[in-house]
Amino acid sequence: MAATRRLANTVAVITISHPPVNALSSSVRHALVKEFGEASRDPKVEAIVLNGSGRKFSAGADIREFGTSAIKTVSLEDINSTIEASQKPVVAAIEGIALGGGLELALACHYRVADIQAKVGLPEVLIGILPAAGGTQRLPRLIGVPAALDVIVRGRHIPASEALKLGIVDEVVQGNALDAAIQLARKVIGYPLNKKRLSTVRISSDSNLEDFLDTAVEKAKKQFRGAKAPLACIEAVRASVHLSYHQGLEKERQLFFSLWATGQPQAQQYAFFSEREAGKWTHSSGARWDTEEAKPIRTAAVIGLGTMGRGIVISLSKAKIPVIAIEQDAQQLEVGKKAVNSLLEREAEKLKQQGSVPSSNLGSVHFTLDFGELQDVDLVIEAVYENMELKKEIFRKLSSVCKPDAFLCTNTSGLNVDEIASVTHRPNQVIGTHFFSPANIMRLLEVVRGQQTSLTAIATAMNLGKKLGKVAVLVGNCPLFVGNRMLGPYLEQASYLLEEGYYPEEVDQAMEEFGFAMGPFRMMDLAGLDVGWRSRTEKGLTGAKVPQGTPARQRLGSRYSPLADILCESGRFGQKTGRGWYQYEKPGGRTGKPDPWVKDFLQKYRKTHQIKQQPSNPEQIVERCAFALANEGFRILEDGIASCPEDIDVIYNNGYGWPKYRGGPMYYASSVGLPKVLDTLEKYYKANPDVPSMKPAFLLKKLAALGGPPIKEWRTQVGKPVNKL
Ligand SMILES: C[C@H](O)[C@H](C)C(=O)SCCNC(=O)CCNC(=O)[C@H](O)C(C)(C)COP(=O)([O-])OP(=O)([O-])OC[C@H]1O[C@@H](n2cnc3c(N)ncnc32)[C@H](O)[C@@H]1OP(=O)([O-])[O-]
């Protein structure tokens, strides 16, 4: 039953029931109309309470219905108007979540009672749309335009205590919001309800509000770089100031359909469901996420308290897992301890503001130099800098110190997990857990399975990812795994574009206008150019190991751009040295300005190597960089390193600043059309046969030959991968 009704004395309790999140599907909406109609007509009923089963109110409209005919049956707004117009008081009892249409339903009620653990919000903007059942009209009328705009444009899930302060809910209780709602309903029987009907409230407009909204538009354009939904949200809220409720509602509806026509909602909803699917891993042995039991992680340890190690300690602590933090010497331990403690203080402050007790919501952190203290931990994460010999030394130690069933994880961002595991007595307990910087903020976790990694270790690492609030994606073991492997051809194209006449700021501008959080050159300056330089030197691509007489722009028979090497040889490592592709106000500075030195250097370099200048064409920049990414993505699917294109897109959306409103590199290639992607790559490769990364992947050719089937069908075309996941 999608909704049920029972009588508590003279109060009718209508319960939405559509597990797991009580999404307001067509059947739920029909049931609500029926149950509410009967309760309204029932003379025994003096008041009505609305709640949800499974201690959840509702996660809003059923996103799976979008684009189908089911969404057109019984509009949620019609139900909301009926509830609001009710002559009997209606109280929403909010437990767990009231999001999107779920909160809109609650806003149509005359009163709202929430459990202290509940979260409310209008997160439609996160899936590329806007609240479309009166939320943009009722919320500003309830809490004012500025507060409503913040809730709607950011799409935050707001804790109940804050929702009370904002005025979204009338009461917050500890446990059993339903009883409290029934009591309140009884109390307000006979009370005037006019003022409680939000659609009747008028917002007094003034010039400040207009300026405020205009400023919000400018801010949103900068912050959301091409995402249309935040701007539509602002225009809908602006309508609540100038138009009547029903005119505002019509504006909301028009904006919804104009957004849908952009294709962005479809891309963001693809991203939404792909994140949920990523957790449902499968293994070539037939094992799956729901057949393998994960081991509980009650205690953990982190080796190395550099930037990554610190963030990982905080992530574990925020998941209430006690952590042992180890460094190799007292001085580094002191530095790491200071940094971790200041991050912990910030987390404690945030918890206090949410009305939570830090001590019971953060796992303890114990600092030590003694590996002996690791003998009882359930899981260890090694996060020392990228050096195979150092990692092997640590894993040998861990293999002898830790208890036999402890899991040994490496945070390497691309070294061979099997090689690391080979120095232990328990390669089946070794797995890659590749966090992204800053590890306590970035949502992505690449879980890297080695040849001998056990199914239990996979299940445990994937489960830990969820517990840390991460989006965990299971990938195979190959150099640089998925994300960083695809970055290679992307950055390669970016360098060639500089050789051919562009400047870093031009390439970055094109990629940032495309929606990337940061263009390739700003990103390299942030990460530090020396990181890549060190690994290229180790590989013999630059430095003393390069054989005499090797052409400057060739390596192993392929084109090579020495631009970044030359910058590093002159100490330009990026932000950390105050000079890189950009110049910064000081070492460690964050604001990069185009650097005349770089301009002059590039002009001289092109002259020296007589490189033919290409006419400026920003579209070409995007195509070459984005298609280089996707092409490597197809190779990764062929190799079985990723099990489906959705996983690759989840990795890029959550780890590399790819604009979610474009779905991800694979979804983007699909939306552009695979025949076009193939044609562009073939033309480029024909003209540049010494750039093998741009040789169209076999799988791309195969799918393009099939006319570019929908992305969800690609995995069926992958065939037997060379490396089983
Ligand atoms: C008119 C109105 O104005 C407009 C137009 C709207 O209302 S648009 C809709 C606005 N609402 C949202 O944006 C909320 C979206 N959902 C979430 O943010 C989260 O889901 C969650 C609620 C905070 C729970 O998180 P979780 O981590 O505990 O579990 P989960 O794994 O995420 O979700 C558990 C399962 O529920 C599925 N699911 C969740 N929300 C759903 C929804 N709104 N519709 C359909 N399925 C949904 C999800 O795919 C997964 O399925 P499966 O994988 O098991 O098959």
The ligand as an SDF file (V2000), in Angstrom:
LIG
                    3D

 55 57  0  0  0  0  0  0  0  0999 V2000
    8.4500   17.8380   -7.2950 C   0  0  0  0  0  0  0  0  0  0  0  0
    9.7630   18.1010   -6.6170 C   0  0  0  0  0  0  0  0  0  0  0  0
    9.9010   19.4680   -6.5350 O   0  0  0  0  0  0  0  0  0  0  0  0
   10.9590   17.6130   -7.3360 C   0  0  0  0  0  0  0  0  0  0  0  0
   10.7520   17.4790   -8.7500 C   0  0  0  0  0  0  0  0  0  0  0  0
   11.5720   16.4800   -6.5690 C   0  0  0  0  0  0  0  0  0  0  0  0
   11.1530   16.1090   -5.5280 O   0  0  0  0  0  0  0  0  0  0  0  0
   12.9640   15.7970   -7.2830 S   0  0  0  0  0  0  0  0  0  0  0  0
   13.5800   14.7150   -6.0370 C   0  0  0  0  0  0  0  0  0  0  0  0
   14.2680   15.5030   -4.9530 C   0  0  0  0  0  0  0  0  0  0  0  0
   14.8390   14.5840   -4.0010 N   0  0  0  0  0  0  0  0  0  0  0  0
   16.1460   14.3210   -4.0030 C   0  0  0  0  0  0  0  0  0  0  0  0
   16.9040   14.8570   -4.7670 O   0  0  0  0  0  0  0  0  0  0  0  0
   16.6540   13.3170   -2.9940 C   0  0  0  0  0  0  0  0  0  0  0  0
   17.4660   12.2910   -3.6840 C   0  0  0  0  0  0  0  0  0  0  0  0
   17.8640   11.2110   -2.8000 N   0  0  0  0  0  0  0  0  0  0  0  0
   18.8920   11.3870   -1.9170 C   0  0  0  0  0  0  0  0  0  0  0  0
   19.4930   12.4260   -1.7700 O   0  0  0  0  0  0  0  0  0  0  0  0
   19.3030   10.1830   -1.1390 C   0  0  0  0  0  0  0  0  0  0  0  0
   18.9420    9.0500   -1.8540 O   0  0  0  0  0  0  0  0  0  0  0  0
   18.6750   10.1130    0.2630 C   0  0  0  0  0  0  0  0  0  0  0  0
   17.2240   10.2450    0.2040 C   0  0  0  0  0  0  0  0  0  0  0  0
   19.3050   11.1880    1.1270 C   0  0  0  0  0  0  0  0  0  0  0  0
   19.0070    8.7010    0.8890 C   0  0  0  0  0  0  0  0  0  0  0  0
   20.3770    8.5060    0.8040 O   0  0  0  0  0  0  0  0  0  0  0  0
   20.9950    7.0590    1.1990 P   0  0  0  0  0  0  0  0  0  0  0  0
   22.4490    7.1580    0.9940 O   0  0  0  0  0  0  0  0  0  0  0  0
   20.4730    6.6670    2.4980 O   0  0  0  0  0  0  0  0  0  0  0  0
   20.3670    6.0090    0.1660 O   0  0  0  0  0  0  0  0  0  0  0  0
   20.5260    6.0120   -1.4040 P   0  0  0  0  0  0  0  0  0  0  0  0
   21.3790    4.8500   -1.7970 O   0  0  0  0  0  0  0  0  0  0  0  0
   20.9120    7.3200   -1.9170 O   0  0  0  0  0  0  0  0  0  0  0  0
   19.0230    5.7100   -1.8610 O   0  0  0  0  0  0  0  0  0  0  0  0
   18.3950    4.4780   -1.5870 C   0  0  0  0  0  0  0  0  0  0  0  0
   17.6440    4.0450   -2.8240 C   0  0  0  0  0  0  0  0  0  0  0  0
   16.5840    4.9880   -3.0550 O   0  0  0  0  0  0  0  0  0  0  0  0
   16.6730    5.5120   -4.3740 C   0  0  0  0  0  0  0  0  0  0  0  0
   16.2000    6.8990   -4.3240 N   0  0  0  0  0  0  0  0  0  0  0  0
   16.5720    7.8530   -3.4700 C   0  0  0  0  0  0  0  0  0  0  0  0
   15.8950    8.9980   -3.6990 N   0  0  0  0  0  0  0  0  0  0  0  0
   15.0590    8.7470   -4.7340 C   0  0  0  0  0  0  0  0  0  0  0  0
   14.0800    9.5160   -5.4240 C   0  0  0  0  0  0  0  0  0  0  0  0
   13.7990   10.7770   -5.0950 N   0  0  0  0  0  0  0  0  0  0  0  0
   13.4150    8.9260   -6.4470 N   0  0  0  0  0  0  0  0  0  0  0  0
   13.6710    7.6400   -6.7880 C   0  0  0  0  0  0  0  0  0  0  0  0
   14.5870    6.8300   -6.1510 N   0  0  0  0  0  0  0  0  0  0  0  0
   15.2530    7.3930   -5.1410 C   0  0  0  0  0  0  0  0  0  0  0  0
   18.1530    5.3880   -4.7260 C   0  0  0  0  0  0  0  0  0  0  0  0
   18.3640    5.3830   -6.0970 O   0  0  0  0  0  0  0  0  0  0  0  0
   18.4980    4.0510   -4.0790 C   0  0  0  0  0  0  0  0  0  0  0  0
   18.0100    3.0630   -4.9210 O   0  0  0  0  0  0  0  0  0  0  0  0
   18.7410    1.7080   -5.0470 P   0  0  0  0  0  0  0  0  0  0  0  0
   20.1310    1.9950   -5.4870 O   0  0  0  0  0  0  0  0  0  0  0  0
   18.7160    1.0380   -3.6890 O   0  0  0  0  0  0  0  0  0  0  0  0
   17.9840    0.9490   -6.0820 O   0  0  0  0  0  0  0  0  0  0  0  0
  1  2  1  0
  2  3  1  0
  2  4  1  0
  4  5  1  0
  4  6  1  0
  6  7  2  0
  6  8  1  0
  8  9  1  0
  9 10  1  0
 10 11  1  0
 11 12  1  0
 12 13  2  0
 12 14  1  0
 14 15  1  0
 15 16  1  0
 16 17  1  0
 17 18  2  0
 17 19  1  0
 19 20  1  0
 19 21  1  0
 21 22  1  0
 21 23  1  0
 21 24  1  0
 24 25  1  0
 25 26  1  0
 26 27  2  0
 26 28  1  0
 26 29  1  0
 29 30  1  0
 30 31  2  0
 30 32  1  0
 30 33  1  0
 33 34  1  0
 34 35  1  0
 35 36  1  0
 35 50  1  0
 36 37  1  0
 37 38  1  0
 37 48  1  0
 38 39  1  0
 38 47  1  0
 39 40  2  0
 40 41  1  0
 41 42  1  0
 41 47  2  0
 42 43  1  0
 42 44  2  0
 44 45  1  0
 45 46  2  0
 46 47  1  0
 48 49  1  0
 48 50  1  0
 50 51  1  0
 51 52  1  0
 52 53  2  0
 52 54  1  0
 52 55  1  0
M  CHG  4  28  -1  32  -1  54  -1  55  -1
M  END
$$$$
